[in-house]
Amino acid sequence: MRIGMLLPNHHFPPDIRVEKEAQVLSAAGHEVFLLSRRDGSQPPEEQVGPIHVVRHRVHPGSALRRKADSLTFLVTMDSPSWRAGMESLIIQHGCEVLHLHDLPYVPSAVKAARRHGVPVVLDLHENYPAALALWGRQRRKLLFSPARAARLERWALRSVDRVIVVVDEAKDRVTALGADPDRVTVFGNTEPLGLVPPAPLPLDFSHGLRLVYVGGIAAHRGLDTAIQAMTTVCEHDPAAMLTIVGDGDALPTLRALTDELGLADHVRFTGWLGKDEAMTYIADANVALVPHHRSPHTDATIPHKLFQYMALGRPVIVSDCAPLARIVRQEGCGLVFRSGDAVDLASQVLKVADPATAGEMAAAGRAAVLERWNLEAEGVALTEMYAGLARHR
């Protein structure tokens, strides 16, 4: 099939989930097109790996028409400009399905698809209404309220042809909202088997605890808890170091908290790094963290970083968000602490400071990726879903 992916809110590249899906689908013989936002320096079309990228700008020559389209979108949740861009994927590029990433533009996608008789796949990376509540008052004001997003989500689940979610808990959530469970596919945020080193990486504790976090830096990521836990960790291990790799809105607050607690010599911030460089920091660590604050949002999603840590053979410590706790306990690859509890987090970190314990967890995580939690295994569900759509058409 010719698959038209839709990413209206973002520039591309990068987008790690889109890239993984395209890798799986192109390997299965599908052609992947992607409609994304265009900035002034990007070409209108280009090939990026297996993806033919088509970039769109909303009325670039008319500020008045651009504002009118934005107002229409905010009132109706349908952007005429983006809908036209979606239709062009079908008409000009022959796309046989529209695959929308996330929720806000689903009315535009459904209208475009129905006009031309093609199905719509809705790819829900997260509990969008709950995420919207976490993103803050200003963004909520500019877009729409969590309550409005929840109403849109319920409508979308009844209106699209297939739904993709990232974890079993998310499937339970959307089926409880009315989605047909037979039309919901779980495709997680696992990594390709190629990320697993041919031989296990050594775990070095000779210079003390080396903790790492890789990913977005926002309030709900729980990094405040991780920094607070370092006060106790450093009492037991004066050489302990926490490295935070990434960028985001909460970074200034976390820097200030680090200074306030006198931890400047024990917490370092690298800023945003490309994936390859970020992986080197995981490889250099001996404990890896996912300290997310538990909420309806984090109880229905799973981060890429968990599987990156496991693939590289690092013992993981995660908060008790439902998917994180389930996988870590099931695979024996780490420990779970109570969300927001810095004392409990520090206690779990110190348990992993035992090299024998850490080694067992690291080996279990690596084995779990090789056997189950990898892109090749997860991709089967995605390709089977598209095979079913092709048969139906």
Secondary structure as UniProt FT lines:
FT   STRAND          2..7
FT   TURN            8..9
FT   HELIX           16..27
FT   TURN            28..29
FT   STRAND          31..37
FT   TURN            40..41
FT   STRAND          45..48
FT   TURN            49..50
FT   STRAND          51..56
FT   TURN            60..61
FT   HELIX           63..76
FT   HELIX           80..93
FT   STRAND          97..101
FT   TURN            104..105
FT   HELIX           106..116
FT   STRAND          120..123
FT   HELIX           128..134
FT   HELIX           137..142
FT   HELIX           146..159
FT   STRAND          162..165
FT   HELIX           168..176
FT   TURN            177..178
FT   HELIX           181..183
FT   STRAND          184..186
FT   HELIX           193..195
FT   TURN            206..207
FT   STRAND          210..214
FT   HELIX           219..221
FT   HELIX           223..236
FT   TURN            238..239
FT   STRAND          241..245
FT   TURN            249..250
FT   HELIX           251..260
FT   TURN            261..262
FT   TURN            264..266
FT   STRAND          267..271
FT   HELIX           275..284
FT   STRAND          287..290
FT   TURN            296..297
FT   HELIX           298..300
FT   HELIX           304..311
FT   TURN            312..313
FT   STRAND          316..319
FT   HELIX           322..331
FT   STRAND          334..337
FT   TURN            339..340
FT   HELIX           342..352
FT   HELIX           355..371
FT   HELIX           375..392
//
